[in-house]
Amino acid sequence: MKKNILFINGIPDDRKMLIQKINKNGLIKWRGKGGANLSYFLKNDLFDQYDIVFDLKGTQELPRQMIHAVFNQISDADTHKNVLKKADSFYKTVSKHVPFFNPPANVMNTTRDNIYRLLQGVDKLHIPKTVKIQPKSPSDIYNTVEKEHFEFPVIFRQAGDHGGISTVKIDDKTEQFYAFPLDGRDYYLTQFVETAKNKIYAKYRLVVVNGEVFIRHVIYGREWMVHAGSQIEEQEISNYKKSVSKHFLTEIKPLIQPTIDQIYYRIGLDYFGIDCHIDNNMNLLVFEINANMNVFTKSKNSVFTKHIEMARQALINMLIKGKK
């Protein structure tokens, strides 16, 4: 018998969403941050999908279909605090009866400062020191740098932003933070760690499904903040990517899996991503760990397509067969 999987999304705390389309029946198609957004990419003939968007009200009508498993797609602990609490109440009731993937309470623990605390002492893993602050002036920031024994440069970013938005590297005390609203909202300070090799930076995106690690991509750039829009597109770099794709399963995965096992055990999520640097000794320097990363969106001519499909199939298998 086909299983019915319920996928949960949620309204962000600021209630801001992008309305993409409203059909003639009044059904709204919307897009918002803070969700893993996996259900669209997992369509198959093995199970039927049902979706619900948790709002910020106390009670809410649930789908009337028989549900065999639940996947929590709410994935940003900074922007979805309230709806994660609601999802956690739902989890405490439903998980007694059906498998529940990515428990909301564990998602709530994936803020950058919590990840730093949770993963200390894991062999071959380095998490740069990170603290959460609520500054109202530049002096508040510099006082924290001194009090917490940071060394310049440090990274300053607004909580809940991703992809390099609202992020700056502070090299000394001359930064005035004119572009940032210092009104008591949450920001993170993170110790900067130099990773460039021959003046080129590399960022790996790993995907962990049911404890098993896969690679989504590696991108290279000449600036410390590497992202898709700033990556180098040269033949030598293309060859590096092909080499990583070719050797990941045989030469990289077996050596980093023990480290991944410890991360998986400590954070307690069934699905999440890791942005990191991997050195020649297979040490991981973590930039970010959460369930909120783009994984299954298609990239043109990607040499990692087969790896992305392996992660997708592993996720489908987990939803059908359950946790390991």
Residue pairs with C-beta under 8 A, 6 or more apart in sequence:
2 46
2 47
2 48
3 46
3 47
3 48
3 68
3 69
3 319
3 320
4 47
4 48
4 49
4 50
4 65
4 66
4 67
4 68
5 47
5 48
5 49
5 50
5 67
5 68
5 69
5 70
5 71
5 319
6 50
6 51
6 52
6 63
6 67
6 69
6 70
6 71
7 38
7 39
7 49
7 50
7 51
7 52
7 70
7 71
7 73
8 51
8 52
8 53
8 54
8 70
8 71
8 72
8 73
8 74
8 87
8 90
9 32
9 35
9 37
9 51
9 52
9 53
9 54
9 73
9 74
10 34
10 35
10 53
10 54
10 55
10 74
10 80
10 83
10 84
10 86
10 87
11 17
11 32
11 53
11 54
11 55
11 56
11 80
11 83
12 32
12 33
12 34
12 76
12 79
12 80
12 83
13 56
13 79
13 80
13 81
13 82
13 83
14 79
15 56
16 32
17 30
17 31
17 32
18 30
18 31
18 32
19 28
19 29
19 30
20 29
20 30
20 31
21 28
21 29
22 28
22 29
23 29
33 76
33 79
33 160
33 162
33 292
34 74
34 75
34 76
34 79
34 80
34 160
34 292
35 73
35 74
35 75
35 76
35 292
36 73
36 74
36 75
36 102
36 271
36 291
36 292
37 73
38 71
38 73
38 271
38 295
38 296
38 315
39 49
39 51
39 71
39 73
41 296
41 297
41 312
42 49
42 312
42 315
42 316
42 319
43 49
44 316
46 316
46 320
47 68
47 316
47 319
47 320
50 63
50 65
50 67
52 60
52 62
52 63
54 60
54 74
54 83
54 86
54 87
54 90
55 83
56 82
56 83
56 86
67 94
67 98
68 98
68 99
69 98
69 99
69 100
69 101
69 319
69 322
70 91
70 94
70 95
70 98
70 99
70 100
70 101
71 101
71 102
71 271
71 319
72 87
72 91
72 100
72 101
72 102
72 103
72 104
72 107
73 102
74 80
74 83
74 84
74 87
74 104
74 107
75 102
75 107
75 110
75 290
75 291
75 292
76 160
76 290
76 292
77 84
77 107
77 108
77 109
77 110
77 111
77 114
77 290
78 111
78 159
78 160
78 186
79 160
81 108
84 104
84 107
84 108
85 104
85 108
87 104
88 103
88 104
88 105
88 108
90 104
91 100
91 103
91 104
91 105
94 100
95 103
99 322
99 323
101 270
101 271
101 318
101 319
101 323
102 269
102 270
102 271
102 272
102 291
103 268
103 269
106 267
106 268
106 269
107 269
107 290
107 291
109 118
109 267
109 268
110 267
110 269
110 272
110 289
110 290
110 291
111 132
111 159
112 130
112 132
112 159
112 188
112 190
112 288
113 130
113 131
113 132
113 188
115 127
115 130
115 267
115 286
115 289
115 290
116 127
116 128
116 129
116 130
118 266
118 267
119 125
119 127
119 262
119 263
119 266
119 267
119 286
119 289
120 127
122 259
122 262
122 263
122 266
123 258
123 259
123 262
124 256
124 258
124 259
124 281
124 282
124 283
124 284
125 259
125 262
125 263
125 283
125 284
125 286
126 193
126 283
126 284
126 285
126 286
127 286
128 190
128 191
128 192
128 193
128 285
128 286
129 148
129 150
129 190
129 191
130 188
130 189
130 190
130 191
131 144
131 148
131 188
131 189
132 159
132 186
132 187
132 188
133 140
133 141
133 144
133 186
133 187
133 188
133 189
134 184
134 185
134 186
134 187
135 141
135 144
135 182
135 184
135 187
136 182
136 183
136 184
137 182
138 175
138 176
138 177
138 182
140 182
141 156
141 170
141 177
141 182
141 187
141 189
142 173
144 150
144 189
145 152
145 154
145 170
145 189
148 189
150 189
150 191
151 191
152 170
152 171
152 172
153 169
153 170
153 171
153 192
154 169
154 170
154 189
154 190
154 191
154 192
155 167
155 168
155 169
155 170
155 188
155 189
155 190
155 191
155 192
156 167
156 168
156 169
156 170
156 175
156 177
156 180
156 187
156 188
156 189
157 166
157 167
157 168
157 187
157 188
157 190
158 165
158 166
158 167
158 180
158 185
158 186
158 187
158 188
159 185
159 186
159 187
159 188
160 186
161 167
162 288
162 292
163 227
164 225
164 227
166 179
166 180
167 225
168 175
168 177
168 179
169 192
169 224
169 225
180 187
192 224
193 285
194 224
195 201
195 202
195 277
195 279
195 285
196 224
199 222
200 220
200 221
200 222
200 232
200 237
201 220
201 221
201 222
201 223
201 224
201 226
201 277
202 218
202 219
202 220
202 226
202 277
202 278
203 218
203 219
203 220
203 221
203 226
203 227
203 275
203 276
203 277
203 287
204 215
204 217
204 218
204 244
204 274
204 275
204 276
204 277
204 278
205 215
205 216
205 217
205 218
205 219
205 273
205 274
205 275
205 293
205 295
206 213
206 214
206 215
206 216
206 256
206 260
206 273
206 274
206 275
206 276
207 213
207 214
207 215
207 216
207 271
207 272
207 273
207 274
207 293
207 295
207 311
208 214
208 260
208 263
208 264
208 269
208 271
208 272
208 273
208 274
209 270
209 271
209 311
209 314
209 315
209 318
210 270
210 271
210 314
210 317
210 318
210 323
210 324
211 260
211 261
211 264
211 324
212 257
212 260
212 314
213 253
213 256
213 257
213 260
214 307
214 308
214 310
214 311
214 314
215 244
215 245
215 248
215 252
215 253
215 304
215 307
216 273
216 293
216 295
216 304
216 307
216 308
216 311
217 241
217 299
217 302
217 304
218 240
218 241
218 244
219 226
219 227
219 228
219 231
220 226
220 231
220 232
220 237
220 240
220 241
221 227
221 230
221 231
221 232
222 230
222 232
223 230
231 237
238 303
241 303
241 304
242 303
244 252
245 303
245 304
245 306
245 307
248 307
252 278
252 282
255 282
256 278
256 282
256 284
259 282
259 284
260 274
263 274
263 289
267 289
269 291
270 318
270 323
271 291
271 315
271 318
272 289
272 290
272 291
272 293
273 288
273 289
273 290
273 291
273 292
273 293
273 295
274 284
274 286
274 288
274 289
275 286
275 287
275 288
275 289
275 293
276 284
276 285
276 286
276 287
277 284
277 285
277 287
278 284
278 285
279 285
295 308
295 311
296 308
296 311
296 312
299 305
302 308
